Amino acid sequence: MTTSVLRSLLFAALAVPALASDELPGPERQAELETLLYQDCGSCHGMTLRGGLGPALPRDRMQGFSPEALAHLIQHGIPGSAMPGWKALLSDAEARWLADHLRTDNRLETLQRD
């Protein structure tokens, strides 16, 4: 299978649970969302979120945004940029979980060097 076919299948698999509920994602779904973040979002933001086509997403930078603002960016993207909206694949609660994760549990704490 080609990469684009595999990616389409992954998106479809991730979309099904997103349609089911706006409740806080369970542990299994949280693991899927974390994989989505570091793999799919990482294709632009870097696999370690240090930047690439898209900007770096360190925790200290993400804390400058409200969870609602980040969730909105995740859901609707940024018009005129390469950042797509993920609303078709993620529920509002899942986008909020990702926003919270970026602000609090993000593996990349900072880009600052000591």
Secondary structure as GFF3:
##gff-version 3
##sequence-region A 1 114
A	DSSP	alpha_helix	3	20	.	.	.	ID=ss1
A	DSSP	alpha_helix	27	35	.	.	.	ID=ss2
A	DSSP	pi_helix	36	41	.	.	.	ID=ss3
A	DSSP	alpha_helix	42	45	.	.	.	ID=ss4
A	DSSP	alpha_helix	59	62	.	.	.	ID=ss5
A	DSSP	alpha_helix	67	76	.	.	.	ID=ss6
A	DSSP	alpha_helix	92	104	.	.	.	ID=ss7
###
